[in-house]
Amino acid sequence: MSAGFSVRVLGSGTSTGVPTLGCECPVCTSDSPRNHRTRCSILLQHRGRHILIDTATDLRQQALREGIGHIEAVLYTHSHADHVNGIDDLRAFSMKNGGAIPIHGSTVTIDSIRRAFRYIFDDAVASGYRPNLETHIIDGPLNLFGLRIQPVPLLHGHNLCLGYRIGPFAYLTDCHAIPDGSKRLLQHLDTVIIDGLRFRPHTTHFNIPAAIEAMRELGVRRIILTHLNHDVDHERHSRELPPDAELAYDGMRLEFGEE
């Protein structure tokens, strides 16, 4: 039994964001708001609690745009810069909470975060100058505020990345392959937000055709493509996608009732 929850796409863009700095291509110079993509992240909302998946580089901008006033927990997919570099923006939320925000990730991810942001975990640094965070290693399913969350190992180049399944929904960003063991965790899904960088092949990310094929093999009804680069024009390419696939966009919202 999964309690009702909602998903908000905070960022749907690749590591450079879109527009990409210095680029004058048609997508980067487009007036369409759905071609303006901040770095990849989503927000889970459940029983009044907010759970971030990744602290994207653009977290402050995303939180202001979406009116996010509090964060109760963070789940990390991996430690690449575009997915963690907004971590200092948690400082305002931890100060408002009056206590530590729990952050969850694999051993490799948490170790990397603790090294890269040593000042956050250094008690010699004055508390007003760093977020108050409490690290937790993911070694199996989590229960956060009554929401059951299943971590799903994914292959991202030579690295492992974690996707997350919540009831009929899964978030699978930054991956180019799904191990057989993880496919068993992804049965009977309704909706998946999945890495689909571009149409051309890539060595560490699914491209759009491969992402759609992988999700069809799992029987997913609704396939939403994220981590999009500036090769992808939202309006034009949305018309060219098959009926079971669509492009994510910043601010997109999904609702899931109790099952």
C-alpha angles and dihedrals in degrees: 000000000000121000119228118277141162133226126212121191104224095176132010100177137105125250095287095046121225124295087048113218113264094007123127099182119136093260095048091049094042121125091213111114089213089064090058103089127179121200118296120281142121136206123222116205120196131159091345093308125119121215118186122209102210129346098246122204088255097050096126092051091046094049092049093047093049098038095240108175102174142022122200102180144359130217118197125210094193140321105264112136098251090056100046110024094093090064095111089062087071086074093083091049095048090049090051092047091051091222146054122303110223114232120195132199146127119295090257093050096046092046090051092049092049090052097044094046101033093151090066092060097036110104089200089071113086110257094233090065099054138046115260102237134167117204124221128184116226111226100155142340117339132213110209116181090332095313115120111219123189116202113220120200113225135182116244105176106299091337133086117236127186123235120188133225122201113180109297093355134076134185112208111172129162101023140120099188140022117221117232091247090056092049087063088058091052101058122128097017123160102192132020131182104206140177110266105160100178141319096270118077120267130192099229105023134056111249116222098265092046093048091052092048092049092051093046089055086058093047095244112173100202120034117192117188121214141166086063122178130208094275087077119082108196100212099039099041094042087065091053098051122098117258094260094055134067140165122257119231135191110275095022112151132205129186127205123187127206114290 
